[in-house]
Amino acid sequence: MRKIFFLLMVAVMAARFCGGDELQEKKDKLSLIKEQLKVEKEKEQKLQLKEKNEKKALEETKKNLVEVLKEVDRYKGQVRDKKGKLVTTKDTLQKKSRELTDYQALVSARMDTFYRKSLLLSVSEGLDGLFQLRNFSFIFNAFRTILEQDAAGVFRIENEKKKVEVKKSSLEKEVKVLSSSLSVKNKEKSQVETAKKEKEKTVNSVRNELSRSIEKQRQLSKEAASLQKMIETLLVDSGVPKKTLDREAVLFEREKDKLPWPVAKGKITGPFGWNSSEKYPTPIFNSGIDIEVEGTQNVMAVSKGKIMFSGVFRSYGNMVIIDHGGGYSSVYSGLKEVYAKTDKTTEKESIIGTVSSSFHFEMRKDAKPIDPLDWLKNK
């Protein structure tokens, strides 16, 4: 968390009351930044490995998708081919049905003609006329031969029609099976495409997280260098006697659990100590508390003291640091406006600025962070 930088900033103020401990305090705080850089570097290495593995998984998914698409195309081709054959077979079946109907009509007409022109005429002359017909035997045998040929023709066409019907039924089953397989493959294709999108999303997420980690390292290094310069600029021995510091500390400690809150109404969104979040899963030390407010509210000094810093500090926005004596100090950052003036004194509950949305509040003892909730009144 970026709050680690306040350790150095407040250390500058506390060092003014720590005499010979000044250099050691500076080393201790810089060590904390180095520790944070180490954590981020390890995180970067893990993310690089994760990115590599996720990219590999994505490539495998892409290859799988290519194979599935080939299968889908193959099934589509087979279904298209079988449907084409089925259309041809249905046309053939219709032709055979018409051929059979036409042939049956021809046979019926032929029988009707023979009956009317041969048999019916002879019968009309009586039984004697029928048997006396000179060519009756020839006509009867001819009719029987034609009848047998017609029956064979009908049988042949019916057989051909049945074969076409069997082929049609077989093709319909094949189309049904292939269509079912195509449906399964299309479903598999959708699943693989979804998996591909998820993999791409994961890769992008890891890549973004990696970029944030690298950027955070860059900011840590930059802020450390900037704070080092600030330490060198503000690190001046105040010459306050140790007895005076001890007396001030005793007086301030009487206010423990009694200090007013820096805002009239707010909600803690970031507690003191080691915390992790969805954005930064690696535990980060929060050297204070984060307070969320509604609308715009006044920010008040929790106790009287001297304004050690008031102004804009890089990405932290408007910030105020108050020295309360005895090595105790308080920090207010992320303010909307600041009214406090550096090197001026302030009274308890004096308005030092305003805040909207949220801000960060810290308390320190000899530059070391202490839990503000141990000092503020219970709400």
C-alpha positions, 0 to 999 in steps of 0.5 A, a space after each residue: 500500500 502506498 501508505 508505507 511512504 508516510 512512515 518516512 514522512 513522519 519519521 522526518 518530523 519525529 527525528 527532530 525530537 530523537 537527536 542521535 537516533 535520527 540516522 537510525 530512524 531513517 535507515 529503519 524506514 528505508 528498510 521498510 520500503 526495501 521490504 516492500 520492493 522485495 515483496 513486489 519483486 517476488 510478486 512480479 516473478 510469480 505473475 510472470 510465471 503465471 502469465 507464461 502458464 496462462 499463455 501456454 494454456 491459451 495456446 492449447 485452447 486455441 489449438 483445440 478450437 482449430 481441431 474442433 472447427 475442422 470437425 465441425 466443417 467435416 460434419 457440415 460437409 457430410 450433412 450437406 452431402 447426405 442431404 443432397 443425396 437424399 433430395 436426389 433419392 426423393 426425386 427418384 422415388 417420386 419418379 418410380 411412384 409415377 412410373 408404377 402408377 402409369 404402368 398399372 394404368 397401362 395394364 388396366 387399360 390393356 386388360 379392359 381392351 382385351 375384355 371388351 373387344 375379345 371376350 365380351 364380343 364372343 360371349 355376346 354370341 353365346 357359349 357356342 360362339 366363344 368356343 367356335 372362335 377360331 383364334 380363341 386359343 391364340 388370343 387367350 395365350 397371348 393375353 396370358 403372356 402379356 399379363 405375365 409380362 405386365 405382372 413382372 413389370 409391376 413387380 420390377 418397378 415395385 422392387 425398384 421403388 422399395 430399394 429407393 425407399 430403403 435408400 431414402 430411409 437409410 439416408 434420413 437416418 444418416 442425416 439425423 445421426 450426422 446432424 446430431 453429431 454436428 450439434 454436439 460438435 457445435 456445442 463443443 465449439 461454443 464451449 471451447 470458444 468460451 474457454 478461449 475467451 476466459 483464458 484471454 481474459 485471465 491472460 489480460 488480467 494477469 498482464 494488467 496485474 503485472 503492469 501494476 506491480 511493475 508500476 508500483 515498484 517504480 513508484 516505490 523507488 521514486 517516492 523513496 528517493 523523493 522522501 530521502 530528499 525531504 528527510 535531508 531537507 527537513 531533518 533539523 535538530 530542534 534542540 528540545 531537551 529530553 526532559 521536556 519531551 518526556 513531560 510532553 509525552 506524559 501530558 499527551 498520553 493522558 488523552 489516550 482513548 479520549 482524542 476526538 475523531 478528525 471528522 464528525 462522521 465517517 466509516 473506516 474502510 481500511 483498518 490499521 495493520 497488515 491487510 490484503 485486498 482483491 486488488 492487492 492479494 499480497 498483505 500490505 501494512 497500513 500505517 493508519 486508517 482509511 476513513 470514508 465520509 459522505 459529502 464534504 466535511 471539516 477535518 479537525 486536529 485531534 490535539 493541539 500542536 505545531 504544523 510540521 507540514 501542510 501542502 501537496 505531496 505527490 500522489 498523496 494529495 493535500 497533506 497535513 502533519 502535526 507535532 503534538 510534542 513528546 514524539 507524538 504526531 498525527 498525519 492527515 492526507 487526501 484532503 480536499 482543502 488545507 487551511 493549516 499553515 506550516 510552522 503555525 500552531 493549532 488547537 485541539 479540534 481546530 479545522 485544518 482542512 476539508 475532505 470529501 469521499 475519503 482520507 487517510 489518518 495516522 498517529 505516530 510515536 517517535 516516527 513509529 505508527 501506532 493504532 489510532 483506534 487506541 487513542 480516539 474516542 469510542 463511537 
